[in-house]
Amino acid sequence: MFKDKDEFRPLENKAWLSSPTMHGDELKYMQKAYETNWMSTVGENINIVEEEISKILESKYTVGLSAGTSALHLAMKLAGIKRGDKVFCSDMTFAATVNPILYEGGIPIFIDTEYDTWNMDPKALEKAFELYPEVKVVVMVNLYGVPAKIDEIKEICKKHRAYLVEDAAESFGAKYKGVQTGTFGDVSIISFNGNKIITGSSGGMLISDSKHDIEKAKKWSTQSREDAPWYQHEEVGYNYRMSNVIAGVVRGQLPYLNEHIEQKRKIYERYKEGLKDLPISMNPYDKENSKPSFWLSCMIIDEEAMSEHVRSDKKALYIREEGKSSPTEILEVLANHNAEGRPIWKPMHLQPIYRMNSFVNRFGNARAMSNAYIKHSQKDDEGRAFDVGEDIFNRGLCLPSDNKMTENDQDRIIELIKACFE
Ligand SMILES: *Cc1c(COP(=O)(O)O)cnc(C)c1O
């Protein structure tokens, strides 16, 4: 369908999903680390990055770490997870949210997603506490830069005296009711991975109101040395501290946080406008209460406009149908034209590694129910799927969202997507 049309030739410059955007100061601060020989996990860049982020997030304590994943691991330790403890966790997310629960021997129980923000469904969380009242830790994510229904989730945690870990790796700079995400958990984390809104090439940060907790995490991150003239150890340690060179990159990036968000917002709005006549919608957010970071722009195809589309564990197949399309078709067309999209994070309860873990949706223990008599395709009175995460995974995809993508290239991507529905 694309062969003869000149407008459908591949993009000259690849449109990435989300790639690092450097501005120059990063190199200056890295160079400074080099010239002053602070080439380790101590130095000015780290101190300043921790201070600056405390300022951005408003008077929180912070500790710079080697990755968002190491921050999450230390968060699980602060939450006090012990071997065999059950932990409630967002289901539709990147595996890095969940893996640290296993590092501590915890057992994740996955909480289904809601359609309004594509995050943890408070109704399902409430159900989960009915089923497992002994649970003491909840791990929630703000997916793709969109704040979750944070007040509802916090309220439920308070009611059940549960400790909240907020994974704000994708939502640094996003606000919920005027307050920065990354500040809502008893402990929260952000990431400076290469494709995040601000990058250090790698790196992450742990954030808390508790000075005591942050000091503890800092000690753990530097091999848990006791205050003694020699290497004295009373507990297990980790090598998780942020490097002063990496911190130089983050330091150079921080002044551009709002600019990056603004660029990402424009990308989202242009997709929304350009695709408005198609049977799709953009990933939703609460317009009244939330200011997302728009880290990734995503779309979801209306159910009636889905062509036949099946996925096995490793492969996908679709049938081309007039007036319809599928995530696989769109991703394939984009890839063939030098544009990088991505499937929605495949929900954790559908992952082979977590096939034995419980999955709770708004009706209750979904695995037990689906095995017994309710089919996954079943809908409720409002036409909502039984398994919301699976439904969004089946019909949704992430669009090229790089802030260096030109308007012209984005227009061509929009035309390519339109052509998929012809
Ligand atoms: C990127 C990401 C992480 C992990 O961050 P790293 O810095 O790559 O370790 C954790 N959770 C979510 C939701 C992420 O997107």
The ligand as an ORCA input file, in Angstrom:
! r2SCAN-3c Opt
* xyz 0 1
  C      13.271      3.071     33.510
  C      12.386      2.542     34.545
  C      12.890      1.993     35.725
  C      14.340      1.671     35.947
  O      15.218      2.663     35.851
  P      16.760      2.371     35.484
  O      17.414      3.656     35.777
  O      16.793      1.992     34.043
  O      17.252      1.255     36.354
  C      12.003      1.606     36.705
  N      10.686      1.725     36.537
  C      10.149      2.217     35.402
  C       8.668      2.345     35.304
  C      10.986      2.612     34.361
  O      10.436      3.069     33.229
*
